[in-house]
Amino acid sequence: MIIFHNLLIGFSAISFLIYGGGYFFSKEMKADFKRFGLEKFGGLTGCLEIVGGVGLIIGLWVPVLLTLASLGLFLLMVLGFGVRLKMRDSLALTFPSFFYMLLNLYIFWFVGLSDF
């Protein structure tokens, strides 16, 4: 089970590092934040995703950091999912935020909290 959990953590961490970093290089991602009316939060969101991804990786050795990072990413994805629903985006556009919301909830609940 430990290997499975580490794979989930690694997958989530790498995804958030790529996606968070991608904000700073992608005109499309910046355009999405503008469409949402949240352009002033785009850079902050990208940074939080990068910090969360790094937190998940370091959290493999520092359990409290894993717990905090997964909770933070879960909450970030709750907001992202809510924005996508509010904008009435398609299922294809909405699903990733829902998936990562559930993935980080799982990491928080079944991996992070199990260390306490």
PLY file of the C-alpha trace (Angstrom):
ply
format ascii 1.0
element vertex 116
property float x
property float y
property float z
element edge 115
property int vertex1
property int vertex2
end_header
0.00 0.00 0.00
2.92 2.33 0.69
4.13 2.06 -2.92
0.62 2.83 -4.20
0.36 5.89 -1.95
3.80 7.11 -2.99
2.82 6.75 -6.65
-0.33 8.81 -6.05
1.65 11.46 -4.19
4.29 11.57 -6.93
1.66 11.80 -9.65
-0.12 14.66 -7.90
3.13 16.47 -7.10
4.45 16.31 -10.65
1.07 17.35 -12.06
0.93 20.44 -9.86
4.55 21.37 -10.55
3.89 21.21 -14.29
0.50 22.89 -14.20
1.52 25.57 -11.70
4.69 26.36 -13.61
2.79 26.28 -16.87
0.78 29.32 -15.86
3.87 31.49 -16.21
4.55 30.28 -19.76
1.09 29.68 -21.23
-1.02 32.39 -22.81
-3.99 30.01 -22.77
-3.84 29.54 -19.01
-3.62 33.30 -18.49
-6.59 33.74 -20.84
-8.60 31.25 -18.75
-7.99 33.26 -15.58
-9.03 36.39 -17.44
-12.21 34.64 -18.64
-12.94 33.67 -15.04
-12.45 37.29 -13.94
-9.59 36.11 -11.74
-6.54 37.35 -13.65
-5.06 38.99 -10.55
-5.03 35.58 -8.83
-3.39 33.61 -11.66
0.19 34.10 -10.49
-0.76 33.35 -6.88
-2.56 30.19 -7.96
0.44 29.05 -10.01
2.76 29.67 -7.06
0.45 27.84 -4.65
0.33 24.85 -6.99
4.14 24.78 -7.21
4.50 25.11 -3.43
1.89 22.36 -2.97
3.71 20.05 -5.38
7.03 20.64 -3.61
5.26 20.13 -0.28
3.96 16.75 -1.39
7.44 15.63 -2.41
9.12 16.81 0.79
6.12 15.40 2.64
7.30 11.90 1.75
9.91 12.46 4.49
8.11 15.09 6.61
4.58 13.77 7.23
3.11 16.99 8.61
4.11 18.76 5.39
2.39 16.07 3.32
-0.78 16.59 5.34
-0.71 20.38 4.95
0.21 20.31 1.25
-2.49 17.79 0.34
-5.09 19.74 2.31
-4.05 22.97 0.63
-4.17 21.44 -2.84
-7.55 19.87 -2.06
-8.93 23.28 -1.06
-7.39 24.92 -4.12
-9.09 22.34 -6.33
-12.42 22.81 -4.52
-12.22 26.46 -5.54
-11.11 25.55 -9.07
-13.97 23.08 -9.42
-16.43 25.68 -8.14
-15.20 28.24 -10.66
-15.53 25.74 -13.50
-19.09 24.92 -12.41
-19.97 28.61 -12.11
-18.62 29.24 -15.62
-20.65 26.25 -16.87
-17.56 24.74 -18.47
-17.80 21.40 -20.23
-17.22 18.12 -18.43
-13.86 17.80 -20.18
-12.73 21.14 -18.75
-14.26 20.55 -15.32
-13.12 16.98 -14.73
-9.41 17.65 -14.00
-10.18 19.93 -11.05
-12.67 17.36 -9.72
-10.16 14.53 -10.15
-7.32 16.37 -8.40
-9.70 17.52 -5.68
-10.57 13.89 -4.91
-6.97 12.71 -5.31
-5.65 15.21 -2.79
-8.53 14.55 -0.43
-7.54 10.87 -0.55
-3.88 11.72 0.10
-4.87 14.01 2.98
-7.33 11.59 4.58
-5.75 8.18 4.04
-2.06 9.06 3.99
-1.56 12.39 5.75
-3.92 11.89 8.67
-2.82 8.29 9.15
0.52 9.59 10.41
-1.14 11.29 13.39
0 1
1 2
2 3
3 4
4 5
5 6
6 7
7 8
8 9
9 10
10 11
11 12
12 13
13 14
14 15
15 16
16 17
17 18
18 19
19 20
20 21
21 22
22 23
23 24
24 25
25 26
26 27
27 28
28 29
29 30
30 31
31 32
32 33
33 34
34 35
35 36
36 37
37 38
38 39
39 40
40 41
41 42
42 43
43 44
44 45
45 46
46 47
47 48
48 49
49 50
50 51
51 52
52 53
53 54
54 55
55 56
56 57
57 58
58 59
59 60
60 61
61 62
62 63
63 64
64 65
65 66
66 67
67 68
68 69
69 70
70 71
71 72
72 73
73 74
74 75
75 76
76 77
77 78
78 79
79 80
80 81
81 82
82 83
83 84
84 85
85 86
86 87
87 88
88 89
89 90
90 91
91 92
92 93
93 94
94 95
95 96
96 97
97 98
98 99
99 100
100 101
101 102
102 103
103 104
104 105
105 106
106 107
107 108
108 109
109 110
110 111
111 112
112 113
113 114
114 115
